[in-house]
Amino acid sequence: MHFLSSLLEQYITENSEDEPALLSSLTRETHLKIVQPRMITGHYQGRFLSLLSKIIAPNNILEIGTYTGYSAICLADGLASNGTLHTIEINEELVDIQHRYFKQSGYENQIVQHIGDAMEVIPKINMVFDLVFIDAEKTNYDAYFEAVLTKTRAGSIILSDNVLWSGKVIEPLQKSDKATKSLLDYNKKLKEDSRVETIILPIRDGLTLSRVL
């Protein structure tokens, strides 16, 4: 579902920061070689992640769901000079493309790649995160949120992607649609959770910004 007309989306993109050449190249390679290329973060949302990270200037970032590395590179733009980004991906077949582009980005030494189930990896990372980006299995969003909340501080930002789920969150729910049901429950939970203050941004497929209290 397009929440805005294609012409308005084009106007917004054209009047926002340009997509870096490296990320344009990563987008092309992802579409040529990777299954489900629409999962890539993309130009406009990527520039938002980059700018937000620069505003926060985080020392430590956690990303759940690396995919081909586009969002990790965007988030790394704002890292403190000695900062670290930990990114978790369950599909080990994507490691090569991630590593190649991390190296080209200049952030190779600041990005730590983890391969495996995020719920097993997160407890092993002994670190407090200033910024967290959740973009993985939708049925696990609640579990991811609870796991990362223990590794944040007051003022930390938790971003959750795809929370509007192509508009399915306002359509009649199909009993077999576990992903949409999980996102409906997750959105409601964050709205009512006294540990965070939350706003949903209609960026691309919906992006929730939660600030830890």
Secondary structure by P-SEA (a helix, b strand, c coil): cccccaaaaaaaaaacccccaaaaaaaaaaaacccccccccccaaaaaaaaaaaaacccbbbbccccccaaaaaaaccccccbbbbbbbccccaaaaaaaaaaaacccccbbbbbccaaaaaaaccccccbbbbbccccaaaaaaaaaaaaccccbbbbbcccccccccccccccccaaaaaaaaaaaaaaacccbbbbbbccccbbbbbbcc
